[in-house]
Amino acid sequence: MIEIENIHKSYGDLKVLKGVNLTIEQGKVISIVGASGAGKSTLLQIIGTLDLPDKGTVKINDVIANSLSDKQLSLFRNKNIGFVFQFHHLLPEFTALENICIPAFIHKTPKAEAEKKAKELLTILGLLERANHKPSELSGGEQQRVAVCRALINNPSVILADEPSGNLDSASAKDLHELFFKLREEFNQTFIIVTHNEELANMADKKLVMKDGNIVQ
């Protein structure tokens, strides 16, 4: 489903990725671990098409993503990729329901249809009664679950998560980790998770270790 071939990325004189190759099957949960500066987040951003490689190809669902125009890439990303970050990035002036619907509105999904799907996701994640609360009225764990709903709203084939539990207490982190696997079983989505949390990393179908800009195991 995802094929990464000979990815190189530098920032000035700093070589961050040095010829990364990676193949990921549909419906797998993959964790990526390694020391700070190993290139994990840069690789995730390139897989997510938020950044472009200097060299190499990123193929997702048989589409070479880094060959698309900016406009094509934005549409492709909105439809195929969901993101969950360490900080939830919810917009404070909007309710949980409204935050979740934003990617669907960008995708031009009718309001009624988007809200119906958002409420279904909130129900699955046990948050329906919090739908009309703003982020400041939610706990950290609840905010992150809303961010997961937002990532899922367009039925993307892959969810990319960068330190998703890094800002949560241990109980909320455990709940979030279990949620990823529940969602994989329910929707057969692929999850790629960059994490320093060894428990989460070891739960994955495959754990990749990065060192000095490449995957070493």
N, C-alpha and C positions, 0 to 999 in steps of 0.2 A: 504494500500500500504506500509506503514511503521508501524512496531510494535516495540516499545521499552519496554522491560520488566525488571524491577528490576535492573536498571543500577546503579552500584556503581563505583566510581573512587576516588582514593586518590593519593596524591603526598607526600611521606613521611608520616608524622603525620597529614597532612592537608587533611581532608575529603571534597572533592569538590562536588561529587554527592552522594546522600544518598537514593538510591532505586527509581530512576525515572521510571515512567510508562507513556507511551504515544502511542496513535494510531492516525495516520494521513491518511486521504483518498486521493485518486488520484485527482489531479486538484484543490486542495485547496491552498490558501495562508495563511500561519500560521505565526504570529509574536510572538517572545519571548522577554519579557521585564523583567527588574529587576535591582537592584543595582549592581554596580561593585562587583565582587567576588561571585555573586549568583550561578555561574556555567553555565551560558548561553553559552559562547564560548566553554567550555569543552564539553557540551552536543552536540553542533553542530559538533564539531570535531569527536566525537564518532559516531554520525549519519552518518557523511561523511567518516567514516572508516580511518580517518587520525590518530586516536588514538584508542586504544582498552580499553574496560572497564575491571575493576578488577573482576567484577561479573555481570551477566545478559546477555541478548541477544538483538542483533540488527537485525531485520528481514526486508529486503527490497525486494519487489516483490517476496515474499515467499522464499528468500534465507537468511539463517542465516549468515550474513556477517562476524561476528567475529569468525566463525568456519573455514574460508577459510585460505589457506596457503598464505604467502606473495605474491607470484606470482599470484595466483588466485585473491587475494584481489586487486592487482594493476589493473588487467584486468577488474574486476567487477566495480571498482571505475571509471575507464576511460570511460566505456560504460554507466554507470547508473547515475552518479552523476556529476553535474557541480558546480563550486565554484565561488562566487564573494566576494571579501574581501574589507575592507575599503581602502586599498592601492591596486591599480590595478595590481601590479606585472607584468606589461608588460616588455618584454625584450627590452632594449633601442636600440639595434643594428638592430632590425627587424622592418619591416613596420607593419602597422595595420593588413593588410591581412595575413602576415606571422605569426604574433602572434596568430591570430585567428585559423590558420590551425594547429598549433603545436599539440593539443590533437588529431586531426584527423590523423596526420602522425604517432603518437604513436599507434593509433588504426589500422595502416596500410591501411588507406584509400588512394586510388590513388590520386596523386597530382591534376590532373584536376578535379576530383570529389570534393576534399576538397576545392579547390579554388572556384568552382561553388557554393557550399553551403555557403562558407564564404561571397561571394559577395551577395547572396540572403539575408543573415542575415544583412549585412551592409546596404542593400537597405531598409529592414524593419525598421532598426534603424536610417535611414536618414544619413548614413555616407559613402555611396559608393564613393563619390568624394574624400574622405580622405583615401581611401584604401592603397595608396602607400606612405602615410606620416608616419614618425617615431613618437613614443610617445612624444618626445620633441617638435614636431610640432603641437600637439593636445592640446586642452583645457582640464581641469580636467574632465568636464562632458563628453567630447568626449572619453577620455582615459577610463573612467568607462564604457561607452557604448561598446567600443571595448572589454573590459574584459567580459561584458555580452555576446557578440557574441562568444567569446572564450568558455564561459561556455556552450553555446547552441550547439556548432558545432557537437557534437556526438549524438544529440537528447536524452540527458539524461532524465530519468523520474522524477528526482528531482533536483532542484537548491537550494543550500545552500548559504545564503548570511549573512556575518558577518559585521555589521555596514556599509552596502554598500554605504550609502550617508553621512557617518560621515566626509568625507574629502571634501565635495562639498559645494558650496554656495547654498543658499535657492532655487534659481530658478532651478539650475541643479539638486538638490535633488528632487524637485517636479517632474521634467521631468522623473527622474529615477524611482520614485515611480509609476508614471502612466504607465511607460513602463513595469514594472513587471506584472501589471494586463492585459495590452494589450497582452503580450506574453502568459500569462495563457489562455486567450480567444483563442489565435491563435493555441497554441500547446498542451493545456490541461496538462501542466506540473505542478508539485507540487512545491511550493516555501516555504521554511522555512527561516525566516528572523530574525536574532538577531538585535535589534535596540534600541537606546535610543530616537529615533525620535517618539514622541507620535502621530504625524499626520500619519506617515506610519503605526505604530502599530495598530492604530484604523481603518485603511482602510482594514485590513486583515479580512478574513472570520472568523478567531478565534484568539484571543489574549491570550497567555499564560503568566502567571506571575511566575517568579522563585524567591525563597527566600531560603537562607541557604541550597542550594544543592538539592532542590526539587521544583516541580511545585505545587504552592499553590492555583491557580485558573485558 
